[in-house]
């Protein structure tokens, strides 16, 4: 699966839900979602990159519905990922929930 294919899936889902993908045209951003793979720091641009075993991917979705913008981000691990990356994702997620409390 490519990052462009993920963008299309997310775009279609948002539009079918009578929502708008807020990322489009935000500061000239051309896509519906941010897909950040491996060592890219943030807000990766979907492209023809084909995901493979061992990749880790952050998917950042922002949409507008009923007068509100919602922002969600999730880290996805594909197959066997470096244990240090898994630990980093676990610690940052736990830290986020502790900060919310």
Residue frames as a rotation matrix with the C-alpha (Angstrom) as fourth column:
UNK 1
0.585 0.811 0.000 0.00
0.811 -0.585 0.000 0.00
0.000 0.000 -1.000 0.00
UNK 2
-0.395 -0.712 0.581 1.26
0.683 -0.650 -0.333 3.50
0.614 0.265 0.743 -0.80
UNK 3
-0.734 0.087 -0.674 0.93
0.486 -0.626 -0.610 6.67
-0.475 -0.775 0.417 1.22
UNK 4
-0.852 0.459 -0.253 -1.17
-0.516 -0.647 0.562 8.13
0.095 0.608 0.788 -1.62
UNK 5
-0.421 0.719 -0.553 -3.58
0.155 0.658 0.737 5.21
0.894 0.225 -0.388 -1.26
UNK 6
-0.463 0.220 -0.858 -3.94
0.886 0.086 -0.456 5.92
-0.027 -0.972 -0.235 2.46
UNK 7
-0.900 0.106 -0.423 -4.64
-0.063 -0.991 -0.114 9.57
-0.432 -0.076 0.899 1.66
UNK 8
-0.691 0.665 -0.285 -7.41
-0.436 -0.069 0.897 8.55
0.577 0.744 0.338 -0.78
UNK 9
-0.347 0.550 -0.759 -9.01
0.633 0.735 0.243 6.15
0.692 -0.396 -0.604 1.72
UNK 10
-0.570 0.082 -0.818 -9.03
0.721 -0.427 -0.545 8.81
-0.393 -0.901 0.184 4.44
UNK 11
-0.934 0.207 -0.292 -10.25
-0.304 -0.888 0.345 11.52
-0.188 0.411 0.892 2.04
UNK 12
-0.569 0.747 -0.344 -13.13
-0.145 0.321 0.936 9.38
0.810 0.582 -0.074 0.76
UNK 13
-0.338 0.418 -0.843 -14.16
0.857 0.507 -0.093 8.38
0.388 -0.754 -0.530 4.30
UNK 14
-0.740 0.010 -0.672 -14.21
0.403 -0.793 -0.456 11.99
-0.538 -0.609 0.583 5.51
UNK 15
-0.866 0.401 -0.298 -16.20
-0.497 -0.634 0.592 13.23
0.048 0.661 0.748 2.50
UNK 16
-0.487 0.702 -0.519 -18.69
0.176 0.661 0.729 10.34
0.855 0.264 -0.446 2.73
UNK 17
-0.312 0.315 -0.896 -19.31
0.950 0.132 -0.284 11.42
0.029 -0.940 -0.340 6.32
UNK 18
0.586 0.556 0.590 -20.32
0.612 -0.780 0.128 14.91
0.531 0.286 -0.797 5.11
UNK 19
0.642 -0.516 -0.567 -17.13
0.333 -0.479 0.812 16.38
-0.691 -0.710 -0.136 6.56
UNK 20
0.914 -0.405 0.029 -14.20
-0.178 -0.465 -0.867 18.26
0.365 0.787 -0.497 5.04
UNK 21
0.485 -0.816 -0.314 -10.51
0.870 0.487 0.078 17.24
0.090 -0.311 0.946 5.26
UNK 22
0.937 0.017 -0.349 -9.07
0.140 -0.934 0.329 20.36
-0.321 -0.357 -0.877 6.90
UNK 23
0.074 -0.997 0.007 -5.48
0.377 0.035 0.926 19.67
-0.923 -0.066 0.378 5.84
UNK 24
0.042 -0.037 0.998 -6.26
0.999 0.018 -0.041 20.42
-0.016 0.999 0.037 2.17
UNK 25
0.256 -0.058 0.965 -4.95
0.490 -0.853 -0.181 23.89
0.834 0.519 -0.190 1.30
UNK 26
0.966 -0.081 -0.247 -3.83
0.188 -0.438 0.879 24.63
-0.179 -0.895 -0.408 4.87
UNK 27
0.311 -0.873 -0.375 -0.67
-0.462 -0.484 0.743 26.60
-0.830 -0.057 -0.554 4.14
UNK 28
0.169 -0.105 -0.980 -0.84
-0.985 0.018 -0.171 25.18
0.036 0.994 -0.101 0.57
UNK 29
-0.625 -0.323 0.711 -0.84
-0.433 0.901 0.029 21.55
-0.650 -0.289 -0.703 1.79
UNK 30
-0.514 0.372 -0.773 -2.12
-0.838 -0.023 0.546 19.47
0.185 0.928 0.323 -1.16
UNK 31
-0.652 0.192 -0.733 -3.40
0.051 0.976 0.210 16.33
0.756 0.100 -0.647 0.58
UNK 32
0.354 0.917 0.186 -6.13
-0.292 -0.081 0.953 15.23
0.889 -0.392 0.239 3.01
UNK 33
0.994 -0.055 -0.098 -3.88
0.113 0.471 0.875 13.58
-0.002 -0.881 0.474 5.58
UNK 34
0.266 -0.962 0.065 -0.30
-0.943 -0.274 -0.188 13.70
0.199 -0.012 -0.980 6.85
UNK 35
0.988 -0.050 -0.144 1.58
0.065 0.993 0.102 10.40
0.137 -0.110 0.984 6.62
UNK 36
0.405 -0.878 0.256 4.90
-0.902 -0.429 -0.045 10.42
0.149 -0.212 -0.966 8.40
UNK 37
0.917 -0.089 -0.390 7.07
0.030 0.987 -0.155 7.36
0.399 0.130 0.908 7.83
UNK 38
0.426 -0.802 -0.420 10.04
0.820 0.538 -0.196 6.19
0.383 -0.261 0.886 9.90
UNK 39
-0.255 -0.678 -0.689 12.56
0.916 -0.398 0.053 8.99
-0.311 -0.618 0.722 10.59
UNK 40
-0.370 0.248 0.895 10.59
0.391 -0.832 0.393 11.86
0.843 0.495 0.211 9.00
UNK 41
-0.981 -0.162 -0.111 10.00
0.163 -0.358 -0.919 14.28
0.109 -0.920 0.377 11.87
UNK 42
-0.411 0.881 -0.234 6.43
0.266 -0.129 -0.955 15.51
-0.872 -0.455 -0.181 11.26
UNK 43
0.344 0.763 -0.547 3.67
-0.286 -0.470 -0.835 16.18
-0.895 0.443 0.056 8.74
UNK 44
-0.717 -0.612 0.334 4.91
0.059 0.425 0.903 13.92
-0.695 0.667 -0.269 5.97
UNK 45
-0.150 0.608 -0.780 3.32
-0.888 -0.430 -0.164 14.37
-0.435 0.668 0.604 2.58
UNK 46
0.393 0.338 0.855 1.57
0.014 0.928 -0.373 11.32
-0.920 0.159 0.360 1.09
UNK 47
-0.054 -0.501 -0.864 3.36
-0.952 -0.236 0.196 10.07
-0.302 0.833 -0.464 -2.02
UNK 48
0.539 0.263 -0.800 4.03
-0.661 0.721 -0.208 6.90
0.523 0.641 0.563 -4.00
UNK 49
-0.553 -0.766 0.328 6.18
-0.800 0.378 -0.466 5.39
0.233 -0.520 -0.822 -1.21
UNK 50
0.290 0.592 -0.752 5.19
-0.292 0.803 0.520 1.74
0.911 0.069 0.406 -0.76
UNK 51
0.340 -0.103 0.935 5.00
-0.940 -0.025 0.339 0.71
-0.011 -0.994 -0.106 2.89
UNK 52
0.095 -0.399 -0.912 7.03
-0.296 0.863 -0.409 -2.33
0.951 0.308 -0.036 3.89
UNK 53
0.689 0.074 -0.721 7.67
0.528 0.630 0.570 -4.65
0.496 -0.773 0.395 6.80
UNK 54
-0.129 -0.769 -0.626 9.36
0.992 -0.099 -0.083 -2.83
0.002 -0.632 0.775 9.66
UNK 55
-0.575 -0.001 0.818 8.06
0.225 -0.962 0.157 0.64
0.787 0.274 0.553 8.76
UNK 56
-0.351 0.565 -0.746 6.36
0.852 -0.138 -0.505 2.74
-0.389 -0.813 -0.433 11.39
UNK 57
-0.593 0.304 0.745 3.84
0.505 -0.581 0.639 5.27
0.627 0.755 0.191 10.25
UNK 58
-0.653 0.473 -0.591 2.09
0.365 -0.487 -0.794 8.19
-0.663 -0.734 0.145 11.90
UNK 59
-0.462 0.622 0.633 -1.24
0.724 -0.148 0.673 9.09
0.512 0.769 -0.382 10.32
UNK 60
-0.783 0.160 -0.601 -2.51
0.300 -0.748 -0.591 12.56
-0.544 -0.644 0.538 11.19
UNK 61
-0.419 0.755 0.505 -6.13
0.790 0.029 0.612 13.29
0.447 0.656 -0.609 10.25
UNK 62
-0.798 0.258 -0.545 -7.79
0.137 -0.803 -0.580 16.69
-0.587 -0.538 0.605 10.65
UNK 63
-0.607 0.636 0.477 -11.37
0.663 0.074 0.745 17.24
0.438 0.768 -0.467 9.55
UNK 64
-0.916 0.397 0.052 -14.13
-0.389 -0.853 -0.349 19.81
-0.094 -0.340 0.936 9.83
UNK 65
-0.560 0.792 -0.242 -17.67
0.512 0.560 0.651 18.73
0.651 0.241 -0.719 10.75
UNK 66
0.391 0.885 -0.255 -20.66
0.784 -0.175 0.595 20.59
0.482 -0.432 -0.762 12.13
UNK 67
0.821 -0.025 0.571 -18.65
-0.123 -0.983 0.134 23.76
0.558 -0.180 -0.810 12.77
UNK 68
0.716 -0.580 0.388 -15.71
-0.464 0.020 0.886 22.10
-0.521 -0.814 -0.255 14.50
UNK 69
0.272 -0.737 -0.619 -12.22
-0.681 0.307 -0.665 20.98
0.680 0.602 -0.419 13.50
UNK 70
0.889 -0.060 0.454 -11.06
-0.307 0.657 0.689 17.67
-0.339 -0.752 0.565 14.96
UNK 71
0.209 -0.905 -0.372 -7.45
-0.853 0.017 -0.521 16.49
0.478 0.426 -0.768 14.96
UNK 72
0.831 0.056 0.553 -6.35
-0.356 0.817 0.453 12.92
-0.426 -0.574 0.699 15.51
UNK 73
0.121 -0.860 -0.495 -3.04
-0.912 0.100 -0.397 11.14
0.391 0.500 -0.773 15.14
UNK 74
0.845 0.129 0.519 -2.13
-0.359 0.856 0.372 7.47
-0.396 -0.501 0.769 15.40
UNK 75
-0.220 -0.953 -0.207 1.09
-0.951 0.162 0.262 5.51
-0.216 0.255 -0.943 15.15
UNK 76
0.880 0.475 -0.003 0.92
-0.451 0.831 -0.325 2.27
-0.152 0.288 0.946 13.17
UNK 77
-0.190 -0.940 0.282 3.63
-0.725 0.328 0.605 -0.39
-0.662 -0.090 -0.744 13.31
UNK 78
0.620 0.385 -0.683 3.99
-0.774 0.444 -0.452 -2.64
0.129 0.809 0.573 10.27
UNK 79
0.665 -0.326 -0.672 5.22
0.116 0.934 -0.339 -6.09
0.738 0.147 0.659 11.22
UNK 80
0.454 -0.622 -0.638 8.49
0.890 0.282 0.358 -6.41
-0.043 -0.731 0.682 13.12
UNK 81
0.686 -0.196 0.701 9.58
0.000 -0.963 -0.269 -2.91
0.728 0.185 -0.661 14.19
UNK 82
-0.401 -0.916 -0.007 12.72
0.134 -0.051 -0.990 -1.97
0.906 -0.397 0.143 16.12
UNK 83
0.095 0.452 -0.887 11.96
0.918 0.305 0.254 -2.43
0.385 -0.838 -0.386 19.87
UNK 84
-0.719 -0.395 -0.572 13.32
0.598 -0.770 -0.222 1.06
-0.353 -0.501 0.790 20.61
UNK 85
-0.866 0.470 0.170 10.72
-0.215 -0.657 0.723 2.56
0.451 0.589 0.670 18.25
UNK 86
-0.029 0.875 -0.484 7.95
0.420 0.450 0.788 0.54
0.907 -0.181 -0.381 19.89
UNK 87
-0.153 -0.112 -0.982 9.08
0.987 -0.068 -0.146 1.75
-0.050 -0.991 0.121 23.32
UNK 88
-0.967 -0.221 -0.128 9.25
0.209 -0.973 0.097 5.37
-0.146 0.067 0.987 22.12
UNK 89
-0.543 0.833 0.111 5.69
-0.151 -0.227 0.962 5.16
0.826 0.506 0.248 20.78
UNK 90
0.114 0.585 -0.803 4.45
0.734 0.495 0.465 3.61
0.670 -0.643 -0.373 24.06
UNK 91
-0.424 -0.367 -0.828 6.13
0.870 -0.420 -0.258 6.22
-0.253 -0.830 0.497 26.25
UNK 92
-0.996 0.064 0.070 4.94
-0.037 -0.942 0.333 9.18
0.087 0.329 0.940 24.19
UNK 93
-0.249 0.962 -0.107 1.36
0.068 0.127 0.990 7.84
0.966 0.240 -0.097 24.18
UNK 94
0.112 0.236 -0.965 1.43
0.936 0.301 0.183 7.31
0.334 -0.924 -0.187 27.95
UNK 95
-0.757 -0.470 -0.454 2.87
0.595 -0.782 -0.184 10.80
-0.269 -0.409 0.872 28.42
UNK 96
-0.784 0.530 0.322 0.07
-0.113 -0.633 0.766 12.31
0.610 0.565 0.556 26.35
UNK 97
0.153 0.915 -0.374 -2.62
0.343 0.306 0.888 10.66
0.927 -0.265 -0.267 28.48
UNK 98
-0.100 -0.259 -0.961 -0.86
0.995 -0.044 -0.092 11.69
-0.019 -0.965 0.262 31.70
UNK 99
-0.960 -0.277 -0.024 -0.74
0.274 -0.957 0.092 15.28
-0.049 0.081 0.996 30.45
UNK 100
-0.440 0.876 0.197 -4.46
-0.039 -0.237 0.971 15.19
0.897 0.419 0.138 29.64
UNK 101
0.168 0.469 -0.867 -5.27
0.847 0.382 0.371 14.10
0.505 -0.796 -0.333 33.19
